[in-house]
Amino acid sequence: MFDPETLRTFIAVAETGSFSKAAERLCKTTATISYRIKLLEENTGVALFFRTTRSVTLTAAGEHLLSQARDWLSWLESMPSELQQVNDGVERQVNIVINNLLYNPQAVAQLLAWLNERYPFTQFHISRQIYMGVWDSLLYEGFSLAIGVTGTEALANTFSLDPLGSVQWRFVMAADHPLANVEEPLTEAQLRRFPAVNIEDSARTLTKRVAWRLPGQKEIIVPDMETKIAAHLAGVGIGFLPKSLCQSMIDNQQLVSRVIPTMGNDSNLLIVFYVQIMPDDLVMQLHRF
C-alpha cells in the first residue's frame, strides 16, 4: 500500500495541488498519477483529496497522511544504506564522554561533522564530565568512548587504552591579586587567606577526586572550566588551570603564575573505548581532536 513510488506520488500531488504538475515533476503521465492516487484511496478506505476542475486539496485524512509520508519515504529510501552499515558492524548509537579539561565546543562540532559524514545512520550522544565522572560514564552509564580520561582504572579486556597526551598545570591568580607580587614560593598561610576556585568532580558512582584546597581554606565551586577561568580573571580566588588554557592570559598579563609548596604533577590523558566499536580511522581523528 505505502510503497516508495506511491508515497512519492502522493507527496507530489499534495505539494503541487495538481495531478498534471505532479506528473511533470515525476516524469509520469497524468493518468498514471491519477490511478495511483485512486488506488491509494481505495486501499486506505478514505478520500485523501478534494477534487475540483482546477486543483486538488487535501482532506483532513490527507493532511494527516502527509505529516507522516515524508518521514516514511525518507526512512524507506535510506534503509538499504542503513542495513549495509549494520551489516558492516557499525554501531547504531555511540555515546561519547569528553573530559571537561579538553572540552571545546568548536572542536566537538568539527568532530560531530566528521562522524556524521562517516557514519550517517549512527546516533551520537556527547556528554561533558569532570574528573572521575568520565570513568563513571564509561563504566556505569552506557558510554562506549571516553576522550581525555585521567588515571588508569582497572578495566576489563573489552576496553582499549590509547595515550592522548598530558595536561600541564599552572597555579594562577589575577594580575592584581594581593599575592601576585609576593616572594615565592608562597606559603600555605598566605594561600589559605584566599578562596580556592574549583570544579566539583561529576562522578555519581565512583569516589570523587578532591581538587586542590588547603585545610581550612574557603572553596568556591563553579560548574565548568569557563566559569573557573572567569573567576580567576575577576580575582575571585586562586587555583590550578591547564597551561594550554591559561598561558595566553599569563602572556597578556591578565593572570600570573606562581610557585606554591606543592605544585601539581602533569595529568596523563587517555582515549578509552570498547575494542569492537573503534575503527582505526576514528582513533586517528580523535587524536586530532
C-alpha positions as a Markdown table, in Angstrom:
| # | Residue | x | y | z |
|---|---|---|---|---|
| 1 | Met | 0.0 | 0.0 | 0.0 |
| 2 | Phe | 2.7 | 2.5 | 1.1 |
| 3 | Asp | 5.4 | 1.6 | -1.3 |
| 4 | Pro | 8.0 | 4.3 | -2.1 |
| 5 | Glu | 6.5 | 5.1 | -5.6 |
| 6 | Thr | 3.0 | 5.5 | -4.1 |
| 7 | Leu | 4.4 | 7.8 | -1.3 |
| 8 | Arg | 6.3 | 9.9 | -3.9 |
| 9 | Thr | 3.2 | 10.3 | -6.0 |
| 10 | Phe | 1.0 | 11.2 | -3.0 |
| 11 | Ile | 3.6 | 13.8 | -1.8 |
| 12 | Ala | 4.0 | 15.3 | -5.2 |
| 13 | Val | 0.2 | 15.8 | -5.7 |
| 14 | Ala | -0.1 | 17.2 | -2.2 |
| 15 | Glu | 2.7 | 19.7 | -2.7 |
| 16 | Thr | 1.7 | 20.8 | -6.2 |
| 17 | Gly | -2.1 | 20.7 | -5.8 |
| 18 | Ser | -2.4 | 19.2 | -9.3 |
| 19 | Phe | -2.2 | 15.8 | -10.9 |
| 20 | Ser | -0.7 | 17.3 | -14.1 |
| 21 | Lys | 2.0 | 19.2 | -12.2 |
| 22 | Ala | 2.8 | 16.1 | -10.1 |
| 23 | Ala | 3.1 | 14.1 | -13.3 |
| 24 | Glu | 5.6 | 16.7 | -14.7 |
| 25 | Arg | 7.7 | 16.5 | -11.5 |
| 26 | Leu | 7.8 | 12.7 | -11.5 |
| 27 | Cys | 8.1 | 12.3 | -15.3 |
| 28 | Lys | 4.9 | 10.3 | -15.4 |
| 29 | Thr | 1.6 | 10.6 | -17.3 |
| 30 | Thr | -1.3 | 12.3 | -15.6 |
| 31 | Ala | -3.3 | 9.1 | -16.0 |
| 32 | Thr | -0.6 | 7.2 | -14.0 |
| 33 | Ile | -0.7 | 9.7 | -11.2 |
| 34 | Ser | -4.5 | 9.7 | -11.0 |
| 35 | Tyr | -4.6 | 5.9 | -11.0 |
| 36 | Arg | -2.0 | 5.7 | -8.2 |
| 37 | Ile | -3.9 | 8.1 | -6.0 |
| 38 | Lys | -7.3 | 6.4 | -6.7 |
| 39 | Leu | -5.7 | 3.0 | -5.8 |
| 40 | Leu | -4.2 | 4.5 | -2.6 |
| 41 | Glu | -7.6 | 5.9 | -1.6 |
| 42 | Glu | -9.3 | 2.5 | -2.3 |
| 43 | Asn | -6.7 | 0.7 | -0.2 |
| 44 | Thr | -7.0 | 3.1 | 2.8 |
| 45 | Gly | -10.7 | 3.4 | 2.5 |
| 46 | Val | -10.7 | 7.2 | 2.8 |
| 47 | Ala | -10.7 | 10.1 | 0.5 |
| 48 | Leu | -7.3 | 11.9 | 0.6 |
| 49 | Phe | -8.1 | 14.8 | -1.7 |
| 50 | Phe | -10.9 | 17.1 | -2.6 |
| 51 | Arg | -11.1 | 17.4 | -6.4 |
| 52 | Thr | -12.2 | 20.4 | -8.4 |
| 53 | Thr | -11.8 | 21.1 | -12.1 |
| 54 | Arg | -8.8 | 23.3 | -11.4 |
| 55 | Ser | -7.0 | 21.8 | -8.4 |
| 56 | Val | -6.9 | 19.1 | -5.7 |
| 57 | Thr | -6.6 | 19.9 | -2.0 |
| 58 | Leu | -6.0 | 17.6 | 0.9 |
| 59 | Thr | -8.8 | 16.3 | 3.2 |
| 60 | Ala | -8.2 | 16.0 | 6.9 |
| 61 | Ala | -7.1 | 12.4 | 6.4 |
| 62 | Gly | -4.8 | 13.5 | 3.6 |
| 63 | Glu | -3.2 | 16.2 | 5.8 |
| 64 | His | -2.6 | 13.5 | 8.4 |
| 65 | Leu | -1.0 | 11.2 | 5.9 |
| 66 | Leu | 1.2 | 13.9 | 4.5 |
| 67 | Ser | 2.5 | 14.7 | 8.0 |
| 68 | Gln | 3.8 | 11.1 | 8.1 |
| 69 | Ala | 4.6 | 10.3 | 4.5 |
| 70 | Arg | 7.7 | 12.4 | 4.1 |
| 71 | Asp | 9.3 | 10.6 | 7.1 |
| 72 | Trp | 8.2 | 7.2 | 5.8 |
| 73 | Leu | 9.7 | 7.9 | 2.4 |
| 74 | Ser | 12.9 | 9.1 | 3.8 |
| 75 | Trp | 13.2 | 6.0 | 6.0 |
| 76 | Leu | 12.5 | 3.7 | 3.1 |
| 77 | Glu | 15.0 | 5.4 | 0.8 |
| 78 | Ser | 17.7 | 5.3 | 3.4 |
| 79 | Met | 17.1 | 1.8 | 4.6 |
| 80 | Pro | 19.4 | -0.1 | 2.1 |
| 81 | Ser | 22.4 | 2.1 | 3.2 |
| 82 | Glu | 21.4 | 1.8 | 6.9 |
| 83 | Leu | 21.1 | -2.0 | 6.6 |
| 84 | Gln | 24.6 | -2.1 | 4.9 |
| 85 | Gln | 26.0 | -0.1 | 7.8 |
| 86 | Val | 24.5 | -2.6 | 10.3 |
| 87 | Asn | 25.8 | -5.5 | 8.2 |
| 88 | Asp | 29.3 | -3.9 | 8.4 |
| 89 | Gly | 29.2 | -3.9 | 12.2 |
| 90 | Val | 28.8 | -0.2 | 12.7 |
| 91 | Glu | 27.1 | 0.7 | 15.9 |
| 92 | Arg | 23.5 | 2.1 | 15.8 |
| 93 | Gln | 24.4 | 4.5 | 18.7 |
| 94 | Val | 27.7 | 5.7 | 20.1 |
| 95 | Asn | 27.8 | 7.6 | 23.4 |
| 96 | Ile | 30.9 | 9.8 | 23.8 |
| 97 | Val | 32.1 | 11.4 | 27.0 |
| 98 | Ile | 34.7 | 14.1 | 27.0 |
| 99 | Asn | 36.8 | 15.4 | 29.9 |
| 100 | Asn | 36.0 | 19.0 | 30.9 |
| 101 | Leu | 39.7 | 19.7 | 30.6 |
| 102 | Leu | 39.6 | 19.2 | 26.8 |
| 103 | Tyr | 36.0 | 20.2 | 26.0 |
| 104 | Asn | 35.9 | 22.8 | 23.2 |
| 105 | Pro | 32.5 | 23.4 | 21.5 |
| 106 | Gln | 34.1 | 24.2 | 18.1 |
| 107 | Ala | 36.3 | 21.1 | 18.2 |
| 108 | Val | 33.3 | 19.0 | 19.3 |
| 109 | Ala | 31.2 | 20.4 | 16.4 |
| 110 | Gln | 34.0 | 19.5 | 13.9 |
| 111 | Leu | 34.2 | 16.0 | 15.4 |
| 112 | Leu | 30.5 | 15.6 | 15.0 |
| 113 | Ala | 30.6 | 16.8 | 11.4 |
| 114 | Trp | 33.2 | 14.2 | 10.6 |
| 115 | Leu | 31.3 | 11.5 | 12.4 |
| 116 | Asn | 28.0 | 12.3 | 10.7 |
| 117 | Glu | 29.6 | 12.2 | 7.3 |
| 118 | Arg | 31.5 | 8.9 | 8.0 |
| 119 | Tyr | 28.6 | 7.2 | 9.9 |
| 120 | Pro | 25.3 | 8.8 | 8.7 |
| 121 | Phe | 23.0 | 6.4 | 10.3 |
| 122 | Thr | 24.6 | 6.3 | 13.8 |
| 123 | Gln | 23.1 | 8.3 | 16.6 |
| 124 | Phe | 25.7 | 10.2 | 18.6 |
| 125 | His | 25.4 | 11.4 | 22.2 |
| 126 | Ile | 28.0 | 13.8 | 23.6 |
| 127 | Ser | 28.5 | 14.3 | 27.3 |
| 128 | Arg | 30.9 | 16.6 | 29.2 |
| 129 | Gln | 32.1 | 15.3 | 32.6 |
| 130 | Ile | 34.7 | 16.2 | 35.2 |
| 131 | Tyr | 37.5 | 14.0 | 36.7 |
| 132 | Met | 36.0 | 10.6 | 37.7 |
| 133 | Gly | 32.7 | 11.5 | 36.1 |
| 134 | Val | 34.4 | 10.5 | 32.8 |
| 135 | Trp | 35.1 | 7.0 | 34.2 |
| 136 | Asp | 31.6 | 6.8 | 35.7 |
| 137 | Ser | 30.0 | 7.4 | 32.3 |
| 138 | Leu | 32.2 | 4.8 | 30.7 |
| 139 | Leu | 31.8 | 2.1 | 33.3 |
| 140 | Tyr | 28.3 | 2.5 | 34.5 |
| 141 | Glu | 26.2 | 4.7 | 32.2 |
| 142 | Gly | 26.5 | 3.1 | 28.7 |
| 143 | Phe | 29.1 | 5.2 | 27.2 |
| 144 | Ser | 31.4 | 3.4 | 24.8 |
| 145 | Leu | 34.1 | 6.0 | 24.2 |
| 146 | Ala | 35.9 | 8.4 | 26.5 |
| 147 | Ile | 38.2 | 11.3 | 25.4 |
| 148 | Gly | 40.6 | 12.7 | 27.9 |
| 149 | Val | 40.4 | 10.0 | 30.7 |
| 150 | Thr | 42.8 | 10.6 | 33.6 |
| 151 | Gly | 44.4 | 7.8 | 35.5 |
| 152 | Thr | 44.3 | 4.1 | 34.7 |
| 153 | Glu | 41.4 | 2.4 | 36.5 |
| 154 | Ala | 41.1 | -1.4 | 36.4 |
| 155 | Leu | 39.3 | -2.3 | 33.2 |
| 156 | Ala | 38.1 | -5.5 | 31.6 |
| 157 | Asn | 39.9 | -6.5 | 28.5 |
| 158 | Thr | 36.9 | -5.3 | 26.4 |
| 159 | Phe | 38.4 | -1.8 | 26.7 |
| 160 | Ser | 41.4 | -0.4 | 24.9 |
| 161 | Leu | 43.5 | 2.5 | 26.2 |
| 162 | Asp | 45.3 | 4.8 | 23.8 |
| 163 | Pro | 47.6 | 7.6 | 25.1 |
| 164 | Leu | 46.4 | 11.1 | 24.2 |
| 165 | Gly | 49.0 | 13.3 | 25.8 |
| 166 | Ser | 49.2 | 15.2 | 29.1 |
| 167 | Val | 48.0 | 18.3 | 30.8 |
| 168 | Gln | 50.5 | 20.7 | 32.4 |
| 169 | Trp | 49.2 | 22.7 | 35.3 |
| 170 | Arg | 49.8 | 26.3 | 36.3 |
| 171 | Phe | 48.9 | 27.8 | 39.7 |
| 172 | Val | 47.3 | 31.1 | 38.8 |
| 173 | Met | 45.6 | 34.3 | 40.1 |
| 174 | Ala | 44.6 | 37.6 | 38.7 |
| 175 | Ala | 47.4 | 40.0 | 37.9 |
| 176 | Asp | 46.2 | 42.5 | 40.5 |
| 177 | His | 45.7 | 39.8 | 43.2 |
| 178 | Pro | 47.3 | 40.6 | 46.6 |
| 179 | Leu | 49.6 | 37.5 | 46.2 |
| 180 | Ala | 50.7 | 38.3 | 42.6 |
| 181 | Asn | 53.9 | 40.0 | 43.7 |
| 182 | Val | 54.7 | 38.2 | 46.9 |
| 183 | Glu | 58.0 | 36.4 | 47.1 |
| 184 | Glu | 57.9 | 32.8 | 46.0 |
| 185 | Pro | 57.3 | 30.1 | 47.0 |
| 186 | Leu | 54.1 | 31.3 | 48.5 |
| 187 | Thr | 53.4 | 29.7 | 51.9 |
| 188 | Glu | 50.3 | 27.8 | 52.9 |
| 189 | Ala | 49.5 | 30.5 | 55.5 |
| 190 | Gln | 49.5 | 33.1 | 52.7 |
| 191 | Leu | 47.4 | 30.9 | 50.3 |
| 192 | Arg | 44.9 | 30.0 | 53.0 |
| 193 | Arg | 43.7 | 33.6 | 53.2 |
| 194 | Phe | 42.1 | 33.4 | 49.7 |
| 195 | Pro | 39.4 | 31.1 | 48.3 |
| 196 | Ala | 40.3 | 28.2 | 46.0 |
| 197 | Val | 38.2 | 28.1 | 42.9 |
| 198 | Asn | 37.4 | 24.6 | 41.8 |
| 199 | Ile | 35.1 | 22.5 | 39.7 |
| 200 | Glu | 33.5 | 19.6 | 41.5 |
| 201 | Asp | 34.0 | 16.0 | 40.3 |
| 202 | Ser | 30.9 | 14.9 | 38.5 |
| 203 | Ala | 31.2 | 11.2 | 39.5 |
| 204 | Arg | 28.0 | 9.6 | 40.7 |
| 205 | Thr | 29.2 | 6.0 | 41.5 |
| 206 | Leu | 32.9 | 6.2 | 41.8 |
| 207 | Thr | 34.7 | 8.1 | 44.6 |
| 208 | Lys | 35.1 | 11.8 | 43.7 |
| 209 | Arg | 38.5 | 13.2 | 43.4 |
| 210 | Val | 39.2 | 16.2 | 45.6 |
| 211 | Ala | 40.6 | 19.3 | 43.8 |
| 212 | Trp | 43.4 | 21.4 | 45.3 |
| 213 | Arg | 42.4 | 23.1 | 48.6 |
| 214 | Leu | 44.3 | 23.6 | 51.8 |
| 215 | Pro | 42.8 | 22.5 | 55.2 |
| 216 | Gly | 40.6 | 25.3 | 56.5 |
| 217 | Gln | 40.7 | 27.2 | 53.2 |
| 218 | Lys | 37.4 | 28.6 | 51.7 |
| 219 | Glu | 36.4 | 26.8 | 48.5 |
| 220 | Ile | 34.2 | 28.2 | 45.7 |
| 221 | Ile | 32.7 | 25.6 | 43.4 |
| 222 | Val | 31.8 | 26.5 | 39.9 |
| 223 | Pro | 30.1 | 24.3 | 37.2 |
| 224 | Asp | 32.7 | 24.4 | 34.4 |
| 225 | Met | 36.1 | 25.5 | 33.1 |
| 226 | Glu | 34.8 | 28.7 | 31.5 |
| 227 | Thr | 33.5 | 29.9 | 34.9 |
| 228 | Lys | 36.6 | 28.9 | 36.7 |
| 229 | Ile | 38.8 | 30.9 | 34.3 |
| 230 | Ala | 36.5 | 33.9 | 34.6 |
| 231 | Ala | 36.6 | 33.7 | 38.4 |
| 232 | His | 40.4 | 33.7 | 38.4 |
| 233 | Leu | 40.4 | 36.7 | 36.0 |
| 234 | Ala | 38.0 | 38.5 | 38.2 |
| 235 | Gly | 40.2 | 38.0 | 41.3 |
| 236 | Val | 37.6 | 35.8 | 43.0 |
| 237 | Gly | 40.1 | 33.2 | 44.0 |
| 238 | Ile | 43.2 | 31.1 | 43.3 |
| 239 | Gly | 43.9 | 27.7 | 41.9 |
| 240 | Phe | 45.3 | 25.5 | 39.2 |
| 241 | Leu | 44.5 | 25.8 | 35.5 |
| 242 | Pro | 45.7 | 23.8 | 32.5 |
| 243 | Lys | 48.7 | 25.6 | 30.8 |
| 244 | Ser | 47.0 | 25.2 | 27.4 |
| 245 | Leu | 44.1 | 27.3 | 28.6 |
| 246 | Cys | 45.8 | 29.9 | 30.6 |
| 247 | Gln | 49.2 | 30.5 | 29.1 |
| 248 | Ser | 47.9 | 33.2 | 26.7 |
| 249 | Met | 46.4 | 35.0 | 29.7 |
| 250 | Ile | 49.7 | 34.8 | 31.5 |
| 251 | Asp | 51.5 | 36.2 | 28.5 |
| 252 | Asn | 49.0 | 39.0 | 28.3 |
| 253 | Gln | 49.4 | 39.8 | 32.0 |
| 254 | Gln | 45.8 | 39.0 | 32.8 |
| 255 | Leu | 46.9 | 36.2 | 35.1 |
| 256 | Val | 50.1 | 35.4 | 36.9 |
| 257 | Ser | 51.6 | 32.0 | 37.5 |
| 258 | Arg | 53.1 | 31.5 | 41.0 |
| 259 | Val | 55.0 | 28.7 | 42.7 |
| 260 | Ile | 53.5 | 27.1 | 45.8 |
| 261 | Pro | 54.9 | 24.5 | 48.1 |
| 262 | Thr | 53.0 | 21.6 | 46.4 |
| 263 | Met | 52.9 | 22.0 | 42.6 |
| 264 | Gly | 50.5 | 19.8 | 40.6 |
| 265 | Asn | 52.0 | 17.0 | 38.5 |
| 266 | Asp | 51.2 | 16.7 | 34.8 |
| 267 | Ser | 48.0 | 14.7 | 34.2 |
| 268 | Asn | 48.3 | 12.0 | 31.6 |
| 269 | Leu | 45.2 | 11.6 | 29.4 |
| 270 | Leu | 43.9 | 8.6 | 27.5 |
| 271 | Ile | 41.3 | 7.7 | 24.9 |
| 272 | Val | 39.4 | 4.7 | 26.3 |
| 273 | Phe | 36.9 | 2.7 | 24.2 |
| 274 | Tyr | 35.2 | -0.6 | 23.7 |
| 275 | Val | 37.5 | -2.5 | 21.3 |
| 276 | Gln | 34.8 | -3.7 | 19.0 |
| 277 | Ile | 33.4 | -0.3 | 18.1 |
| 278 | Met | 36.5 | 1.6 | 17.3 |
| 279 | Pro | 37.8 | 1.7 | 13.7 |
| 280 | Asp | 41.4 | 2.9 | 13.1 |
| 281 | Asp | 40.3 | 6.0 | 11.2 |
| 282 | Leu | 38.2 | 7.1 | 14.2 |
| 283 | Val | 41.2 | 6.7 | 16.6 |
| 284 | Met | 43.3 | 8.9 | 14.3 |
| 285 | Gln | 40.5 | 11.5 | 14.1 |
| 286 | Leu | 40.2 | 11.7 | 17.9 |
| 287 | His | 44.0 | 12.4 | 18.2 |
| 288 | Arg | 43.4 | 15.4 | 16.0 |
| 289 | Phe | 40.6 | 16.5 | 18.3 |
